[in-house]
């Protein structure tokens, strides 16, 4: 059986979908699995032994010049590549119009995905011919993806142990070793990412500074590495590390692959609802993460080595990108709350 997974973006969602690979291989050991992904996130899947072929799409680029000759030619190349593979089953884990069109362009007669009520965009159902209803227990996004994938197989989801990994290159692993050894003292190494996407997912700089001071005090010899992805995150990381002193280090800008290698080498990764936290969880590294507008029960890392802190305000999990109570919501997550979470995870470290 040849199966196509359509999960185009974003970074965290692609990582949440990784357990589907192991499920499909357990359900159908002889199956071949291909994946359609946005070019920016292809490195997350590159080299994965459970994936036979990646189909790269460039929707962000195509959107800028949708009618140019190059755009049309690239879309036709993707379409021809999909058709040539002659899939027996397409699993759409994205649930929007784009993913539905990709599933349909594959030419596969069996296209499974979300039903109209749970898809990101209801028009996705026009392109899907088996629409799966989620169950009440499917609260976590990974469980939702597994529900869609499992609809075509007899293997029960309950009780399964599913493995995930992000494959890294030897040169990236060596670079990560060198980086960590350069700064390691005689305590744990923390990787902290203060940036995220929505305004209502950020924490506040003075909170990071106070938390950093308490971590350094609580764990003598610890080192705090701060990563960043854009100019505003760079500036914030610089201010925070300057305030914290010698035990805090602002890293250079790292590619996804360098980050993937790095999260495997540190003792703990901290941040909000952001891709680096989910990258660490997929790689098996302990995490501490906080959630405000988003829902930690829906997308937070699961397991004893992960601590998830939800904003205690009654209106949290609102999924609003802007809010008049943004400041109050940020400050409802105190440095003490996050320090307790850090301690609960660090005490389990070998």
QUISUL-V221354 format. One record per helix or strand of 3 or more residues. SS is the DSSP state (H for helix, E for strand). FROM is the first residue (numbers start at 1). TO is the last residue. Records with the same first field share a line. If there is no record, write none. Layout:
SS=FROM-TO ; FROM-TO
This chain:
E=2-6 ; 32-38 ; 53-57 ; 89-92 ; 111-114 ; 130-132 ; 189-193 ; 223-227 ; 248-250 ; 268-271 ; 287-291 ; 306-310
H=11-16 ; 19-27 ; 39-44 ; 59-64 ; 69-85 ; 97-105 ; 122-126 ; 141-150 ; 170-183 ; 199-201 ; 205-218 ; 231-244 ; 256-263 ; 275-283 ; 296-299 ; 326-332 ; 335-346
